[in-house]
Structures are given as C-alpha cells and as structure tokens.
Amino acid sequence: MHFKSFIVSRIDKVKSAEIFEKRDFCSIDVNSWFKSNNLSPSSMNEIRQYIFEEWLSKKIEGSKNKIITGHNLVVVYEHPTSPFIDLLKEKINNIFECEFCEVVLIEE
C-alpha cells in the first residue's frame, strides 16, 4: 500500500490547492493543538512530546475509516520540520502498515 498525506500551513491552503479539487480530505490541525495547549514546538519537554504523539496517533486512528475510503489526510502545521515529518510517517506506518509513506508539503 502506498500512503500519501499532505502538510499545509493553514487549512485555507487546502481549498486553493489544485490537488484537492475533486477529493475529500480529513484534517489534523497541529497548529490548534499547540495554540489550545499554550505551547510551541520549542517549549516541548519529554512529557509534552509524549502527550502530543499520543494525540497525533489518536487523530490519525480516528480518521482511518475515512482515509481507507479515499479521503486524503491533511495535516495543518505552520512549522513542519524533518523530525516532525519522520514522526508523522512513523505514526502512519504504525496505523496503516503501509509499504511506502509519502508526505507532501504544500507551500504558499
């Protein structure tokens, strides 16, 4: 199974991206998680990181049925880093047991 997901800085980017014109998507808003927890990526310690990773896993798991039926997974995050992308791929691989996981960064 080839799994393709997308990262956008803001949810309105999905509406303007040509790739999503005819496809449904489910989104995970990482920006909102940081905002609602009054945190930034730089203020994360081990415990907060663990909580974040569990939240991300639950969000992906909760979207599994929609993704299996053809929805695209879109992660809304302003500051994606290589470690974050690796974490996202790891979580996707753990949940979907896919052979290849691609994460596409949709820029401005």
PyMOL commands that set and color helices and strands:
alter all, ss='L'
color gray80, all
select helices_A, chain A and resi 12-16+18-20+30-36+41-43+46-62+64-68+82-96
alter helices_A, ss='H'
color red, helices_A
select strands_A, chain A and resi 2-8+25-29+72-76+100-106
alter strands_A, ss='S'
color yellow, strands_A
deselect
rebuild
show_as cartoon
